Amino acid sequence: MLISRHITRPLHIYRDNTHYFLTASTLHHRRLLNNQYKAVFIELLQSTFDYYGWQLDEWVVLDNHYHLLCKSKHGKDLTKIINKIHTLSSKHIKTEHNIDKRIWYNYWDYCPRNDKEYNTRLCYLLNNPYKHGYVKNLEDWQWSSFHKYKEKDKLRSKFQKYTDYQTLDLPEDSF
């Protein structure tokens, strides 16, 4: 296990074969991820995780931030993965919006320690479009892994069992 410390960014722990919950937001929460780009961004996430041999399990992309649940192959690749995603997406976003300012703020990562923590974050991630008022029904938000669940009853039972997601306080609100 490696640990990265720097005074201007969050602490990052690099562990092999470990689940991660990742979140990042645009600088000053600017709404720069338009609907057309969200699908492109998800493809960028998938191809980058594939390239590094990481498993991208869950995702949600909103107008100004995203959340991911994934599993590492080599933990030390986390910084490379995020840098690649943020660099490539920044080029597109800067062109699209005709801006030259920084796009992404620091990312934050957390390694769930057990099934309860993993599932609490899964419910938080999937519920995020509703939490932020984008939709009243999660099926209406197409930029998340919610749609890969064929058996919605099993997912509904997770929302009922892991209710801590409703009060989960994540750093995204303090960026």
N, C-alpha and C positions, 0 to 999 in steps of 0.2 A: 504494500500500500504506500503510495506517495501522497504528500500533502503540499499544496501550493499556497503560499502566504504572500500577500502584497498589500500595502497600506491603502491602495486605491481600488481594490476589488475584493469581492467576497472570498472566503476560504474555500478551496476546492480540494476534494479528496479523490484520488485516482485509484480505483480498485478493479481488478480483473473479474470477469464473470459475475457482475453485480448489477442489480436493478438500480436505476437512477430515475428520479423525478427531476426534470429540468424546466426552468421557466426563464423567459427573457422578455423584455419590453422595449419598445422604441424609446428613444431619449425624450423625456418630457411627455411621455404617453401620447405622442402625436399619432393620429389615426392615418397611417401611411399604407396599410395593407388593404388595398381595395379588393372587392370580390373577384375580379378577374385574376388578380395576382395570388390570391390565397391558394388556388389549385396548383399553380406553378410552384409556390413555396412548399406545398406538401410534397410535390414530386422532388424538389431539391432536398428536402429532409430525407425522403426515402432513399434517393440515390446516394447521398452522402453517407448515411448510416450503412447502406449496403457496401459501399466502397471500403469502409473501415471494418466491416465484419460485425458491426453492432446490430442488435435486433431492435427495431422501432416497433413497439407494441401498441402504444396509444398516442393520440395527438389531438390537439385542438388549436386552431389558428383564429384569432380575432383581429380586429382592426389595428390594435396597438400592442399586442403581446401574444405569446403562445406558451403552451405547456406540453411536455412530452413525458411519457413513461417508456423507458428503454432498458436494454440489458447490454452491458459492456462486454467486449471481447478483451481488449487491452485498455485499462482505465486511463493510461497516460495519453491515449488518443483523444480524450474528451476535448481538450483545448483546441486541437487541430480540427475536430469536427465542427465545433461551434464557430471557430474562425472562418472556416470554409463557407459554412452556411451564411454567416453574417456578411462576409466579404462579397459573395456572389449576389446575395439578395440586395445588399446596399447598392450595388452598381445598377441593378434594375430599378429599384425604388427611386434613386437619385435621378435617373433619366426620366422616369414616369412623372415625377413631381417637379422636375427642373430645380432641384435643390443641391447644394454642395455641403450641407452640414452633416455631421455624424448622424447615423440612423439608429443604431442599437445601443442600448445601455448594457451594463454588465449582465451576464447570465448568472443564475443561481442554481445550484444542484443539491440534491438531497438523496441519500441512499436509504430507502425504506428498510427497516430492520426485520419486519415480519409481515405476514399476510394481512394483518389488520392495517398496518401503516400503508402497505401497497394499495389495498382496496379503498382505503379512505381517500388517498390521492387520486385513484382512478375515478371515484365518484366526483371528487372535486373537479377534476379535469373535464369529465364529460358534462357536468352540470354548469360549467363556466359560461356558455352562451346565455343560459337562462339567468344566472346570477347577475350578469352585466346588462340584462334587459334587451338583448338582441332578439330573443325569441320567447314565446310562451310555451312552445312544444319543442323538445330537443330534436325531433325528427325534421324540423324545419331548418336546422343549421347543418349545412352540407360539408363544412370544413372541419370535420372531426372524425374520429374513429368510431363514433357512436353507431354509424350505419353498418359497420361490419358485424354487429351483433344480430344474429338471426332470431335468437330466442330472447325477446325483450323481457319476458317474465323473470328469467335468471338475472338480468341486469336490474330490473325493478327490485328484486329481493336484495341485491347488493346495496342499492340506495337506502333501503329500509334497515338493513343490518349495520351498515357503516355510516351512521348519521353524523359522525364527527366531521365529515366533509363540510357540513353547513356552517361550522364555526372555525374551520381551519383558517388560520391567519398566516398568509404567506408574504414574503418580502415584496412581491409585485406591487403591493399597495404603498410601499415606502420608497420605491425607486424615484 
